[in-house]
Amino acid sequence: STLLVSRDGIESNHGSLLNSPPPLKVGPLDPVLAALAHSDTHRCLAARIASLFRIIDGDASRSVSYEELAMGLKRLKVSPPIHLSREDFDIITMNGQLCDQFGGLDGESFDRVIRASLKLYVQRQVA
């Protein structure tokens, strides 16, 4: 699934579609980001992200792999359900740059991923 569409470069087989408005794209994490966006303080947001990490880290290893993250997000009771593709994971982890040596996210990297995704989510909401 695609996370974002550039507003200046929408094209089809017939060339540029600049006359039509760009389609609203949503990120795969949007259902959970919508809830996190209502955090009142930095401390509240940090606590909610940490809690989400603990819920997703089912084996309590303090690291979540792509598979563990995808399954954990799918189990969340959000609407619509979250389906995280491998491509989505690569995008949100900056092609694995935020991952540990085993390809997973520790709590700190998870926090960075969620905050960066939340920033993009809020920007899409006000655009």
Secondary structure, DSSP 8 states (H G I E B T S, - for coil): ------TT--EETTEE-TTS-------TTHHHHHHHTT--SHHHHHHHHHHHHHHH-TT--SEE-HHHHHHHHHHS--SS-----HHHHHHHTTTTTTS-TTS-EEHHHHHHHHHHHHHHHHHHHH-
